[in-house]
Amino acid sequence: MTTRHAVISGASIAGLSAAFWLRRTGWEVTVLERAAAFRDGGQNVDVRGVGREVLARMGLTDAVKAQNTTETGTVFVDAAGRVLGELPSGGPDGATAELEVLRGDFARTILEHLPDGVEIGYGDSITEVAEDATAVAVTTASGRVLHADLLVVAEGVRSSTRDRLFGDRVERRDLGIAMVFGTIPRVDGDDDRWRWYTAAGGRQVHLRPDNHGTTRAILSFSRAEDLTRLDRADALSRVHARFAGVGWEAPRVLDAFDTAEDVYIDNLTQIRLPVWHRGRVCLAGDAAWCVTPMGGGGASLALVSGYVLAASLATDSLEPALTAYEEWMRPLVEDVQALPRWIVPFAYPRTRWGLGLRRVADKVLTSRPFAPVVAKVTSVAATERPLPHLVVT
């Protein structure tokens, strides 16, 4: 029997999970990554719901725990840094999850435990895809031509390969929120909690501890313009103007972002498609269903997708297998993507009156009687369905 070959485009969590499980089930696997080297860094992600079971089946639970960010809880603060309320963090799926880890640390853990035989090519990307009844041919920017049984596109929310192959079916739901991420120096006043400050004018400031001796910061705000189209200096200039006078740690974050090496600006956009495969090509992770940080659980969904894809392909021929993969994953994805329309104006109040209502709501939500409600909100990638059966080689 001829060994099947998969080409995977994208070497972050979804792509590496697919590489891990496809190789464990006997596939030859080639991973292509546009970046010149493995991309470290990034903000907090977590492993929730059925993702914990997949991680356990990979044998990586302890390895991920060892990369814990050191975050112990989540608090809302005012302009003076006083705690207004604390979200419950008990159990594996609290606001701060039991398995809380930086994206880069999580992806590197999977990378370092890939089965032997997975080829990873950095600094290369797909320029052309052609397929017939027997194979898919992938041409890369470096001139390689790879013939495979399956192409898995796990490139992220702005996937160019997805847009080339599925462009007429891609729906983008712009949430109207910009987030500016970066790593800043840690100071004595930083602690082991996620500190979350909301100000009028639709602005938020977040500080979170990490396990590298620094602090992860986010400036988040409702927006009208697309800052991702500007160069870094112009974009940060607009951010400075937007956060002028906002208080708390905003000046410190703005100053640090001016020189930080890893500043990243994103417009939160959900990706929705009616189908995640065509022929010998399938989508995984953010390329298929970006849920955005507002929905949460993106890393867990990415991790689970690799397992479900491999399990489906292990028991069926290609078309039925890819259909089964979609049918198993879609309820998890749609549950996370189903953000109510009121959530953005609630999370990002524009007026002082709206901010006052938000703080009253925060006080209620952080009270003991509402702990079960908050627990339900923070529980993502949860299902009572058993994972598909998978036999590894």
N, C-alpha and C positions, 0 to 999 in steps of 0.2 A: 504494500500500500504506500503510495506517495505521500510524503510528509507535506502537510498544508503550510502555506507561508502567508503571514500577515505583515503588512506595512502599517505602522502606526505613526501618525503625524502629530507631534506634541509630546514633550517629556515632562509634563507635570503630573498631578495626581491621577487624573483619568487615564492618560496615556500609559503611565507606568503601571497602574493597576491592571489595565488590559494586557500589557506586556507580561506582567507577572503570571496572570492566570492562563493566558493563551499558551505561554511556554510550559507551564505546569501540566497542561493537557496535551502536550506533544506538538504544538505548532512551532515552526521556525518563525522568529520574530525579528523584524528590523524596525527600529524607532528612529524617526527623523526629527530633529529639533532645530528650529531656525536660529536660536541663540548660539553664540560661538562656544559656550560652555554651560554647564549646569547653572540654573538660575537660583541662587540662594536668596535669602531675605523674604520679604513679604510680611503681611500682617497675620493676626491670629485666625486660625481655623480650628475646627474641633471635629471629633468623631462622635456621632450621635446615632441613636436608633439602631437599625439593622447594620449600620456601618461598623459597630463594635463587634458584631458577630463575624463579619467579613475579616476584620483586622485580626481577630482571634484565629480564624482559619488560616490566615497567612503566617501565624506565629509571631506577630509583630506587636502585640499589645504592650509587653514590657518595654520594648525598644521605643515605642512612641511615648509611653509614660515617662521614660527617662529624659525625653526632650520637653517635658512640661514647661510652660512659660513662667511658672511660679505664681500665676494669678489665682487669688483665693476667693474673689467675690466681685460684685458689681454694685456700685453706688451712684446715685444721682447727687450732684453737688450744685451749690449756688455760686454766684460771682465771687464770693469770698472763700470758696472751697469747702464750705460747711456741708455736711452730709444731710440731704433732705430725705433720703429713703434708700433702702438696700433691697435689691432683688434677691429672692431665695436662690441659693446655689447648692443646696443639698441634693444628693443623688447624682447619677451620671449625666443627666440632661438639664441641669440648672442653667441659669443665665451664663455663669462660668462653668463650662462642662468639666467633667472628670478628666477627659482626654483633651486638654487645651494645648495647642501646639502652633508654632509658626508655620506658615505654608511651606517655606523652604526647608525647614527641618523635617516636616512630614514627608515631603516628596523625596528628600535625600535618604530618609530611612527606607522607603520602598526601593529606591535606586540601589542602595547598598545591599539589599537582600534579594535582588532579582535572581532567578535561577540562571545557571550557567547557559550560555548560548544565545542570550539576547544581545543583538548588535545595536549600538546606539551611535548615530552619526550626527554630530553637532555642526552648527554652521551651515546647514543645508535645509532647503525647503522645497515644496512641491510647486512645479510650474505647469505641469500638464498631467491630465488623467485621461486614459483611454481604456475601454474595456470591451470584451466580447463575451461569448457564452462560456469561455473556459478560464479567463484570467482578467485581471486588471493590471494595466501597465502604468507605472508611475515614473514620470520624468522629473528630475530635480534640478535646482539651479546650478549644481556642480556638474551636470551632464550625466549623472547616473540614470540608468533605466532599470527599474525594478519590476519584475513580473511576480504577481502575487494572486492568491485566492481571495484576499480580502484587504481592503483599505479601511482603517479606522481613523477618522478625523477627530482629533482631540486637541485642537489648536487654541481653544479659548473663545471668548465672546465675540471677538472681531475676526474670526476665522476667514481667511481669504479662500481657502479650498472649499469650505462649506458654501460660501457665497458664489463661487464659480459653478458648483454642481447643484446647489439647491436654492439659488438666489431668488427665484420667482416664488418660492414657498416660505421664505423666511419672514416672520413677523417680528418687529422690534417694538417693545413697549417701553418707551422712555418714561422713567418715573419722575423726571424733572429735578433730580438731585445730583449734585456733584460731590465727590469725595476726593480729598487730597490726603494721600498716605505718605508717611515717611518715618525714619528712625532718627531720634534726637538724643542728645546726651542725657544720661540719668543724673538727677540732683538729689540732695539729701531729703527733700520734701516729698519725693515720689515714694509710693508705697506699693503693696502687693495686690491692690484692687484696680479693677477697671473703673476709672472715674469719668463720669459722663455729665457734661454741662450743656444745658440748652438755654439759648438766649432768644429774645425777640428778634424779628427780622429773618426768621427761618434759618438759624445758625446753631451748629453744635461743635463742641470741642471734646475730644476723647483722648485720654492718656491711659496706656496699658503697660504693665511691666512685661519684660521678656527675660529669657534665661541667658542673655548675652551681655548683661551689664549695661544695657541701654533701655530706652523707653520708646514704645511704638505710639505714634501720634496720628490722629485723624482730624482734619477740619472738614465738616460736612455742611452743606447748605442747599436750600432750594434755589434754583437758578433759572435764568431765561436764556443765557447764551451758552454756546458750546466751547468751553475752555480747552478741550482737547485739540482744537484746530489751531491754537496759538502756540508760539514757542514758549519755552519754560519761563523766561524772564517776563514776558507779557502776561502769561497766565498767573504767575505768582503776584504780579503787580495788581491784577484784578482781585485776587484773593486777599491781599493786604488791605485794599480799599474796602472790600466787603466786611472784613472782620475788625475794622477800625473801631475802637471803643467797646468791643464786646466784653472785655473783662476776663477775669480768671487767668488761665495760663495761655490765652491766645497770643499775646505779644511774644512770649518765649517760643512758642511753636512756630510762629511766623518767622522770627529771626533765625531759628535753627533750620527751617526749610530752605532758606536762601542759600545755604551752603551744603545741605545734606545731599549725599550721593544717590539716594534711592527714592527721591520724591516721585510719586506717581499720581496722576490726575485722571479720574474716571467719571464718566456720566453713567449713572446706574440705569442699565437697560436690560430688561428681560428678553430672552430669545425664545420664540415659540414656533414650532413647526408641526404640521399635521402628521408628518411621517419622518422618521430618523434614518431611513435607509433607502437606497435605490440601487438595484443591481448588486454589485460587489463592493459597495461603499456604505459605511454606516458612520453615524455621528455619536460622540460620547462627551459627557461633561458639559462645560459651558458652551461649547460649539453647538450643542443640541438644545440646551434648555437653561441657559444662564438664569439663576434665580435671584441674583444680586445679594449683597450683604444684608439688605433689608429683609429678605426672605429667610436667609440663613440656611445652613446645611449643605452648601454647595460642595464642600470637600467630602462630606459623607456620601452624597449622591454620586460624586465622581468615583470614589472608592468602590461603592457597591456596583456601579455600572460595569467595571472591568470583570468582576466575578460573574455577574448575571450574563454578560455577553459570552464569556468562555463556557459557562455551564450550558447555555442554550445551543452553542455551536457543537458541543461535545455529544449531543443526543439527537441532532437532526441535521438535515441538509440545509444549505445556506439560506434560501428564502424563508422557509418555515422557522429556522432558528432566529433570524433577525426579527421576524414578526413576534416570536415569543419573547425575545429580549425587550422589545418595545412594550409589549403588553404587560410585562412584569414591572418595568421601571416607570411607566407613565403615571400610574396612580400616586406614586411617591412624589414625582416631579410636580404634578398638577396641584397636589395638596400644598406644597411650599409656594408655588407661583400664585396661588389664589389670594393675593393681597387685596383687601378692601380699598376702595377709592379714597376713603377718609383717612387712611393711615398716614399719608404724606402730610396733609395739613395738621393732623394731630401731632405727629412727630416733630414737625418744623413750624411751630406757630409763628405767624408774621407779626402779630401785635402784642402789646403788653397784656391786654385783656385775654388773648388766646394763650399767652404764656402762663397767666394765672390759672386758667382752666386746666392747662396741661399739668401744672404742679399739684393741683388738687387731685387730678386723676392719678398722678404718680404716687401720691400719698396713699390713695385707696389701693392701688395695685400692689404696693409694697407692704400692705398690712397683712397680718396673718390669715384672716379669713379668705383672702384672695389668692393665697399661695397655690391652690390647685388650678386656678385659672392661668396664672403665670406659667406653671409647670406644663400646662397643655400647650401654651403658645411657644415655649422654648423646646418642645419635643418635636423634632423633625426627623424625617427619614425613618419614621416608626411604622411598623406594619405587623399585623398578626399572621400574615402569610409566611410560610416557611421559605427559606431561600431555595432556589432550584438545586437539585442534587448535582454534585460534581465529583467525578472520580479523577484524581491526579495521577500522572504517570511517574 
